[in-house]
């Protein structure tokens, strides 16, 4: 059954008290979510490049230009493990911390870890890149709708945790 809280309670009151029910939030199914929208744009950029590029290479390029990152210093003996574990990084060079040798990296976070504001910055950057290439990005209203849906979903998840 789908309905308001009042409608569901009224319906439940008419049911057999021995039955067990599962209640879930109703979510509108959508054909285009923020992640799919982002990947569509990245794919369009990749296909428009001459020669066409791999969409993962374009994704990494967009992360470097518009994504979230942090600096990390790694012990030399742990560098290989870091490189196997972390997908998107730039090695910046050696440095010394309290007399110990370390390798500094710029480590980019994958977009799946972004909150709505961070993802919006990334998506705006991708749209800007599309325009610079002469590509027609999806309509602005559609992009705003996708971002708003993502923000609502993030707010809902926060509310469920509390």
C-alpha positions in Angstrom: 0.0 0.0 0.0 1.2 3.5 -0.7 -0.3 6.5 1.1 0.1 9.2 3.7 0.9 8.2 7.3 -2.7 8.8 8.3 -4.0 6.6 5.4 -1.6 3.8 6.2 -2.5 3.9 10.0 -6.2 3.8 9.1 -5.6 0.8 6.8 -3.5 -1.0 9.4 -6.2 -0.6 12.0 -8.5 -2.6 9.8 -6.0 -5.5 9.4 -5.7 -8.7 11.3 -3.7 -7.9 14.5 -1.7 -11.2 14.2 -0.2 -10.3 10.8 3.2 -8.7 10.4 3.8 -5.8 8.0 6.9 -4.1 6.5 6.8 -0.4 6.0 9.1 1.4 3.7 9.5 4.9 2.4 8.0 5.5 -1.1 10.5 6.8 -3.5 9.7 8.0 -6.9 11.5 6.1 -9.5 13.5 8.3 -11.8 15.2 7.6 -15.1 18.1 9.9 -14.4 19.8 10.3 -11.0 22.7 12.5 -10.3 25.3 9.8 -10.8 23.9 8.6 -14.1 23.7 12.3 -15.2 27.3 12.8 -14.3 28.5 9.7 -16.1 26.4 10.6 -19.2 28.2 14.0 -19.3 31.7 12.3 -18.8 30.9 9.9 -21.6 29.9 12.7 -23.9 33.2 14.5 -23.2 35.2 11.3 -23.8 33.4 10.6 -27.1 33.9 14.2 -28.3 37.7 14.1 -27.8 39.9 13.6 -30.7 40.8 10.8 -30.6 38.0 9.5 -28.4 39.1 9.0 -24.8 38.3 6.3 -22.2 35.6 7.6 -19.9 37.6 6.5 -16.9 40.5 8.7 -18.0 38.1 11.7 -18.4 36.6 10.9 -15.0 40.0 11.0 -13.4 40.8 14.3 -15.2 37.5 15.8 -13.9 38.3 14.7 -10.4 41.7 16.4 -10.6 40.2 19.6 -11.9 37.0 19.8 -9.8 37.1 17.0 -7.2 37.8 16.7 -3.5 41.3 15.8 -2.4 43.7 15.6 0.5 47.5 15.6 1.0 48.9 12.4 2.5 52.5 11.5 3.5 53.4 7.9 3.2 56.3 5.9 4.7 58.5 4.7 1.8 57.8 1.1 2.6 54.0 1.7 2.4 54.0 3.5 -1.0 53.3 0.3 -3.1 50.3 -0.6 -0.8 49.0 3.0 -1.1 49.2 2.9 -4.9 47.4 -0.4 -5.1 44.7 0.8 -2.7 44.1 4.4 -3.8 42.9 4.8 -7.4 43.4 8.5 -8.1 46.5 10.2 -6.9 49.5 12.2 -7.9 52.9 11.6 -6.4 54.4 15.0 -5.3 57.8 13.9 -4.1 59.9 13.2 -1.1 60.0 15.2 2.1 61.2 14.8 5.7 59.0 14.8 8.7 60.7 14.8 12.1 63.8 13.4 10.5 62.0 10.5 8.8 61.7 10.2 5.0 58.1 10.3 3.5 56.5 10.5 0.1 53.8 13.1 -0.3 50.8 12.4 -2.5 47.8 14.4 -3.6 44.9 11.8 -3.1 41.6 12.4 -4.9 38.4 11.1 -3.4 36.1 9.1 -5.7 32.8 11.0 -6.5 30.7 8.3 -4.7 32.0 9.7 -1.4 30.9 13.3 -2.1 28.1 15.1 -0.3 25.6 17.0 -2.5 27.6 20.3 -2.3 30.9 18.6 -3.4 29.1 16.6 -6.1 27.4 19.8 -7.3 30.9 21.5 -7.7 32.1 18.5 -9.7 29.1 18.4 -11.9 29.2 22.1 -12.5 32.8 21.7 -13.6 31.9 18.9 -16.0 29.1 21.0 -17.5 31.6 23.9 -17.9 34.0 21.6 -19.7 31.2 20.4 -22.0 30.4 24.0 -22.9 34.1 24.8 -23.5 34.1 21.9 -26.0 31.1 23.1 -27.8 28.9 20.3 -26.5 25.3 20.9 -25.5 24.9 20.0 -21.9 21.6 18.7 -20.6 19.1 21.5 -19.8 19.9 23.5 -16.7 16.5 22.8 -15.2 17.3 19.1 -15.5 20.6 19.4 -13.8 19.1 21.5 -11.0 16.4 18.8 -10.6 19.0 16.1 -10.3 21.0 18.0 -7.7 17.8 18.8 -5.7 16.8 15.1 -5.7 20.3 14.2 -4.5 20.1 16.8 -1.7 16.7 15.5 -0.6 18.1 12.0 -0.5 21.1 13.1 1.6 18.8 14.9 4.0 16.6 11.8 4.3 19.6 9.6 5.1 20.7 12.1 7.8 17.2 12.1 9.3 17.1 8.3 9.3 20.4 8.2 11.3 19.1 10.5 13.9 
